[in-house]
Amino acid sequence: MSQVLLVLLYLLAAAILIPLIGALGFWLKGADSIALPGLGIIIATPLLVAALAVAEVGAVFCAAYCVRHLPAVRMLFGGDD
């Protein structure tokens, strides 16, 4: 079960990284805000970058915590159960 969770966290981290790179690109080109016309929302670009960066770091930390519970890693580093 933890292996499935680990794979899902890796996929989530990769899925968050793509919009993070896009938002950074918009911000570096001088966009102060990004409009989502279908939703009627205007988001400040620095806020979006910060929120995506926090989500990315959180997903990576959760994946690193999940790795500790894999049996192969515990066997490799000699952990006792």
Residue pairs with C-beta under 8 A, 6 or more apart in sequence:
2 66
2 69
2 70
3 70
5 66
6 63
6 66
6 67
6 70
9 59
9 62
9 63
9 66
10 63
12 59
13 56
13 59
13 60
13 63
16 52
16 55
16 56
16 59
17 56
19 52
20 49
20 52
20 53
20 56
23 34
23 45
23 48
23 49
23 52
24 49
26 34
26 45
27 45
27 46
27 49
31 45
32 44
32 45
33 42
33 43
33 44
33 45
34 42
34 43
34 45
34 48
35 41
35 42
35 43
36 42
36 43
67 73
68 74
73 79
74 81
